[in-house]
Amino acid sequence: MNTVYNDLSNCCGCALCEYVCPKNAITMKMIDGFYYPDINQELCIDCGICQKKCPFNKDKNEQSNCKEAYALKNKNDDVIKKSSSGGIFTALSDYILSLDGYIIGADFDQNMNAIHTVASTSSERDRMRGSKYIQCDTAGIYYKIKQLLETGKPILFTGTPCQVAAARTAFSGKENIYFVDIICHGVPSPDVWKKYVDFIENKYNKKLAFYSFRDKEKSGWRNYSAKLTFTDGSTLSHNNITGSFIELFSYDVCMRESCTKCPFTSLFRYGDITIGDFWGIENIIPEISDNKGISAVMLNTQNGENLFSKISSSVDVFACKQTDIAKKQPNLSRPSSFSNKAANFQKDIRIMPFEEILKKYTRVGMKRRIIDLVKTILKK
């Protein structure tokens, strides 16, 4: 077998194939800025398990499996402040941690690579709070989950819909693992992210320790605002330079190709619970609308309902419909699309210095700032 996929666009990079291969013939390697499976032909026995288990090969299911839907706010204002939306992840993970369980989620390693890792304490979990707009490296995480399941302790797995579908496939039938998927717009390139980190560290002559994509201190919940923390303890708030990667993400120029044909952009969810931002809450439940953050929550399985019932003392919930959430969440019905500048970006990123990339495609450059200024004036 030469490849797991027929085309790069048919691989979401979940790394499940690496885990299920009976001969350990598959490793994840970077191609065009993203991780893809690479098969060692000397070890491969053409069993086809990798292709059979691949979650991306499944047909898209449009039928909703949502049992209940809610708007949610954590009762702890400090939790909301440090969360991307309303603090649902903290509430769920607090309960699992209270049972001496484990949280699987996105964090940065010491080199600022986005990885799926394990948290068993609240301080480790806190690093998982907040959106991380990069594709996380999941290679190796399935082996860790297998070991943790043997302890009998509860596990909360959080990730993008494709990652959750992969994990559910890997551990089907296991009773002590809960799956939480996010409403996902698509994932930017880890390679572009690494170029950004190198650029920032060289510019400020400091090593980056953490990056918040949704810091609320400067402009609240509704605006995407970066906050950088360095290893010396100093911080930098959002500006044209520090927020430039968020712009690349929002402009859809460095998204994974498979995201543009994602079969998980549907009302059918693979998570026991689906979480995200409740955009448009001011039109649904205006009395709770604020700029602090409100979570959208969908309960899709009995396991999800059971877990959700355990956190009632720490959250305020407001009943709604799944369709209320979907009104301002287009990725519950269709995949995102590349920007018309994406093809040029992919060419430029291979040959241009990263600072020149930022000047051409973000507000770091004068051209982008002028265009945005003109758009602002025309809207008035």
matplotlib code that plots the C-alpha trace (Angstrom):
import matplotlib.pyplot as plt

x = [0.0, 1.6, -0.6, -3.5, -5.2, -5.9, -5.2, -3.8, -7.2, -8.6, -6.4, -7.2, -4.0, -5.6, -2.8, -5.3, -3.7, -0.4, -2.0, -4.0, -1.2, -0.4, 3.2, 4.0, 4.7, 3.2, 4.7, 3.5, 5.6, 5.2, 4.2, 3.4, 3.2, 0.9, 1.3, 0.5, 1.0, 4.1, 4.2, 7.4, 6.9, 9.3, 7.0, 3.6, 1.7, -1.2, -3.8, -5.7, -6.7, -5.4, -7.9, -10.7, -10.4, -9.8, -12.6, -12.3, -13.4, -16.9, -19.9, -21.2, -24.1, -26.5, -29.0, -28.8, -28.2, -28.5, -30.6, -30.5, -28.9, -27.9, -26.3, -23.9, -22.0, -19.6, -20.6, -16.9, -16.2, -12.4, -12.9, -14.9, -12.2, -9.6, -11.8, -12.5, -16.2, -18.3, -16.1, -17.8, -14.5, -13.3, -16.5, -16.4, -12.7, -13.1, -15.5, -13.2, -10.2, -12.3, -12.5, -8.8, -9.2, -7.3, -7.9, -6.7, -6.4, -4.3, -1.2, 2.1, 5.3, 8.6, 9.2, 5.7, 4.6, 0.8, 0.3, -2.3, -1.2, -2.5, -3.4, -4.0, -3.9, -5.8, -2.6, -1.9, -5.5, -5.5, -2.9, -5.5, -8.1, -8.6, -8.7, -5.5, -5.8, -3.2, -3.5, -2.3, 0.1, -1.9, 0.8, 1.4, -1.6, -3.7, -1.0, -1.2, -5.0, -4.8, -2.5, -4.8, -7.9, -6.3, -6.3, -10.1, -10.1, -12.4, -10.9, -12.1, -10.9, -11.3, -10.4, -11.6, -14.4, -12.0, -9.8, -12.8, -14.1, -10.6, -10.4, -13.9, -13.0, -9.9, -11.6, -15.1, -17.0, -14.8, -17.1, -14.8, -13.9, -16.0, -15.6, -16.0, -15.7, -15.5, -17.3, -14.3, -13.6, -10.5, -6.9, -4.0, -0.5, 1.8, 4.7, 3.4, 2.9, 6.5, 7.7, 5.6, 7.0, 10.6, 9.8, 8.4, 11.3, 13.9, 12.1, 11.8, 14.9, 12.9, 11.6, 7.9, 6.2, 2.5, 0.2, -3.4, -5.5, -8.6, -7.4, -10.4, -8.6, -8.2, -11.4, -13.6, -15.1, -16.4, -13.0, -10.0, -7.1, -3.6, -1.6, 2.0, 3.8, 7.6, 9.8, 11.1, 7.5, 7.0, 3.9, 2.8, -0.8, -2.4, -1.0, -0.5, 2.6, 1.5, -1.9, -0.6, -1.0, -4.6, -5.1, -3.6, -6.0, -9.0, -8.1, -8.2, -4.9, -3.1, -5.8, -5.4, -6.9, -9.0, -10.8, -12.4, -14.2, -14.7, -17.4, -17.8, -19.3, -22.8, -25.5, -24.5, -21.7, -19.2, -18.6, -20.7, -20.8, -20.2, -19.0, -18.2, -19.0, -22.6, -22.4, -25.7, -26.8, -28.1, -30.8, -31.7, -31.5, -30.7, -31.0, -27.7, -25.8, -22.6, -19.0, -17.6, -18.3, -21.1, -20.7, -22.9, -23.4, -25.0, -25.6, -25.5, -25.4, -26.6, -23.0, -22.9, -26.1, -24.8, -21.6, -23.4, -25.7, -22.6, -21.6, -25.0, -23.7, -20.9, -22.7, -25.8, -27.6, -30.3, -32.2, -32.3, -32.4, -29.5, -30.7, -30.3, -26.6, -26.2, -27.6, -24.2, -22.0, -21.8, -19.4, -22.4, -23.6, -20.7, -16.9, -14.8, -13.4, -10.0, -9.5, -8.8, -5.4, -4.6, -2.9, -0.6, 0.1, 1.1, 3.6, 5.0, 5.4, 8.0, 10.2, 9.6, 11.0, 8.3, 8.3, 7.6, 4.7, 3.2, 3.6, 1.9, -1.0, -1.6, -1.8, 1.9, 2.0, 0.8, -1.3, -3.5, -4.0, -5.1, -7.5, -9.1, -9.3, -11.1, -13.5, -14.2, -14.9, -17.2, -19.3, -20.1]
y = [0.0, 3.3, 5.8, 5.8, 8.5, 8.9, 12.7, 15.1, 16.7, 13.4, 13.3, 15.4, 14.4, 12.8, 10.2, 7.3, 5.3, 5.4, 4.0, 1.2, -0.1, -3.6, -3.4, 0.2, 0.9, 4.4, 7.7, 11.2, 13.5, 17.1, 17.8, 21.3, 22.5, 19.8, 16.3, 13.3, 9.6, 8.1, 4.3, 2.2, -0.2, -2.7, -3.1, -2.7, -6.0, -4.4, -5.3, -2.1, -1.4, 2.2, 2.9, 1.0, 2.9, 6.4, 8.6, 11.0, 8.3, 8.1, 9.7, 12.9, 12.4, 15.4, 14.0, 15.8, 13.7, 16.6, 15.8, 19.1, 22.5, 25.4, 28.7, 28.5, 30.8, 29.6, 31.1, 32.0, 35.3, 34.6, 31.4, 33.2, 35.8, 33.1, 31.1, 31.6, 31.7, 30.9, 28.5, 25.1, 23.3, 24.3, 23.1, 19.7, 19.2, 20.3, 17.5, 14.9, 16.2, 15.9, 12.2, 12.0, 11.7, 12.9, 15.6, 15.3, 18.6, 21.1, 22.7, 24.1, 22.2, 23.9, 24.8, 26.3, 23.3, 22.7, 19.1, 17.0, 16.1, 14.9, 17.0, 15.5, 18.8, 22.1, 24.0, 21.7, 21.9, 25.7, 25.7, 23.9, 26.6, 29.0, 28.3, 27.3, 28.1, 25.6, 21.9, 20.0, 17.1, 14.0, 11.4, 9.3, 10.5, 7.4, 5.2, 7.4, 7.2, 3.4, 3.3, 5.7, 3.7, 0.7, 2.7, 2.8, 6.5, 8.9, 10.6, 13.8, 14.0, 17.3, 18.2, 19.1, 17.0, 14.9, 14.3, 13.3, 11.0, 9.4, 8.9, 7.5, 5.0, 4.0, 3.5, 2.5, 0.8, 2.1, 3.4, 5.8, 8.2, 11.2, 13.0, 16.7, 18.2, 21.9, 23.8, 24.1, 26.6, 24.7, 24.4, 26.5, 25.1, 24.1, 25.1, 28.7, 28.9, 27.8, 30.5, 33.0, 31.9, 32.2, 35.7, 36.9, 35.4, 37.0, 40.3, 40.7, 38.6, 36.5, 33.0, 32.6, 30.5, 30.9, 32.5, 33.4, 33.7, 35.0, 37.3, 39.3, 41.9, 44.4, 44.1, 41.4, 38.3, 39.4, 40.5, 38.2, 39.6, 38.1, 38.1, 36.8, 35.5, 35.1, 32.8, 35.8, 36.6, 39.6, 39.9, 41.7, 42.6, 42.6, 44.8, 44.5, 42.3, 40.1, 39.6, 38.9, 35.1, 35.5, 37.5, 34.8, 32.3, 34.5, 35.3, 31.5, 31.5, 28.8, 26.3, 22.5, 21.5, 18.7, 21.4, 22.7, 19.3, 18.4, 15.7, 16.7, 20.2, 18.9, 18.9, 15.3, 15.3, 12.7, 14.2, 13.3, 17.1, 19.8, 23.2, 26.6, 30.3, 31.3, 33.9, 35.8, 35.2, 38.8, 37.7, 34.5, 35.3, 39.0, 39.3, 37.3, 38.8, 40.4, 40.8, 38.5, 35.2, 32.7, 29.0, 27.1, 23.6, 20.6, 17.3, 14.5, 11.2, 9.8, 9.9, 13.6, 14.2, 12.2, 14.2, 17.6, 16.8, 16.7, 20.3, 22.1, 23.7, 25.6, 26.9, 28.9, 27.3, 28.6, 26.2, 26.9, 24.9, 23.5, 25.6, 28.7, 27.9, 27.0, 30.4, 32.1, 29.0, 28.1, 25.2, 23.3, 23.0, 23.5, 23.5, 26.7, 27.8, 29.1, 32.8, 33.9, 34.8, 31.3, 30.0, 32.9, 32.6, 29.0, 30.0, 32.9, 31.1, 28.8, 31.6, 34.8, 35.9, 35.6, 39.3, 40.0, 37.5, 39.5, 42.8, 41.4, 39.6, 41.3, 44.7, 44.6, 45.9, 49.4, 48.2, 46.0, 48.8, 51.2, 48.7, 48.1, 51.9, 52.4, 49.5, 51.1, 54.5, 53.0, 51.3, 54.6]
z = [0.0, -1.1, 0.8, 3.3, 1.2, -2.5, -2.4, 0.2, 0.4, 1.7, 4.8, 8.0, 9.7, 12.8, 13.0, 13.8, 10.9, 12.7, 15.9, 14.2, 12.0, 13.3, 12.0, 13.1, 9.5, 9.6, 10.8, 10.5, 8.3, 7.3, 3.7, 2.5, 6.0, 7.5, 8.9, 6.7, 7.2, 5.5, 5.0, 5.4, 2.5, 4.0, 7.0, 5.3, 4.8, 2.7, 5.3, 4.6, 8.3, 8.0, 5.2, 6.8, 10.1, 8.6, 9.9, 7.0, 4.5, 6.1, 4.3, 5.7, 8.0, 7.9, 10.5, 13.8, 16.9, 19.3, 22.3, 24.1, 23.4, 25.8, 26.1, 29.1, 31.4, 34.1, 37.5, 38.1, 36.3, 36.5, 34.6, 31.9, 31.6, 30.9, 28.6, 24.9, 25.4, 28.5, 30.5, 29.6, 29.2, 32.6, 34.2, 32.5, 33.2, 36.8, 37.4, 35.7, 37.8, 41.0, 40.2, 39.8, 36.1, 33.1, 30.5, 26.9, 25.1, 23.2, 24.7, 23.6, 24.2, 25.2, 21.6, 21.1, 19.0, 19.4, 20.7, 22.2, 25.7, 29.1, 32.1, 35.6, 37.6, 37.3, 36.5, 33.6, 32.4, 32.6, 29.7, 27.6, 28.1, 25.2, 21.5, 19.7, 16.0, 14.8, 13.9, 17.0, 16.6, 17.8, 17.0, 20.1, 22.1, 21.3, 23.0, 26.1, 26.2, 25.9, 29.0, 30.9, 30.2, 31.9, 35.2, 35.2, 35.8, 33.7, 30.7, 28.9, 25.3, 23.6, 20.1, 16.6, 15.1, 13.0, 16.0, 18.1, 15.4, 15.3, 19.0, 19.2, 16.5, 18.4, 21.7, 20.7, 23.5, 26.3, 29.1, 31.1, 28.3, 27.3, 24.0, 23.5, 20.0, 19.2, 16.4, 14.0, 11.3, 10.0, 11.1, 10.0, 9.1, 12.0, 9.7, 9.2, 13.0, 13.6, 11.1, 13.1, 16.4, 15.1, 13.7, 17.0, 19.1, 16.8, 16.7, 20.5, 21.3, 23.8, 23.9, 23.7, 26.5, 25.7, 23.1, 23.8, 20.7, 22.4, 25.2, 26.6, 28.6, 25.7, 23.7, 25.3, 23.8, 20.4, 19.1, 18.5, 20.5, 21.0, 24.2, 24.2, 27.3, 27.2, 29.4, 31.3, 32.5, 30.3, 28.1, 24.9, 24.1, 20.7, 17.9, 14.2, 14.7, 17.6, 16.1, 12.6, 12.8, 13.9, 10.7, 8.5, 10.2, 9.7, 6.1, 5.3, 3.4, 5.4, 6.1, 5.6, 2.3, 3.8, 5.9, 2.7, 2.2, 5.9, 6.4, 10.0, 9.3, 10.1, 12.8, 13.4, 15.9, 17.0, 20.4, 23.4, 23.9, 21.3, 22.5, 20.8, 20.9, 21.0, 18.3, 17.8, 21.4, 21.5, 19.1, 20.9, 24.6, 24.7, 28.5, 28.9, 26.0, 27.1, 25.8, 28.4, 26.7, 26.3, 25.4, 23.0, 24.2, 22.4, 24.2, 21.6, 23.6, 26.8, 28.0, 27.2, 29.1, 32.1, 32.2, 31.8, 34.7, 37.0, 36.5, 37.2, 40.4, 38.6, 35.5, 34.5, 31.6, 29.3, 27.0, 23.3, 20.0, 18.0, 15.1, 17.3, 17.6, 14.0, 12.8, 13.3, 13.1, 9.4, 10.1, 11.5, 7.9, 5.5, 5.3, 5.2, 1.9, 0.9, 0.3, -3.2, -2.0, -0.7, -3.8, -4.0, -0.2, -0.6, -3.3, -1.4, 1.9, 0.2, -1.1, 0.8, 4.2, 6.8, 7.6, 3.9, 4.1, 7.0, 5.1, 2.1, 3.8, 7.1, 8.8, 9.4, 5.8, 4.9, 2.0, 4.2, 6.7, 4.0, 2.5, 6.0, 6.5, 3.2, 4.1, 7.5, 5.9, 3.3, 5.9, 7.6]

ax = plt.figure().add_subplot(projection="3d")
ax.plot(x, y, z, "-o")
ax.set_aspect("equal")
plt.show()
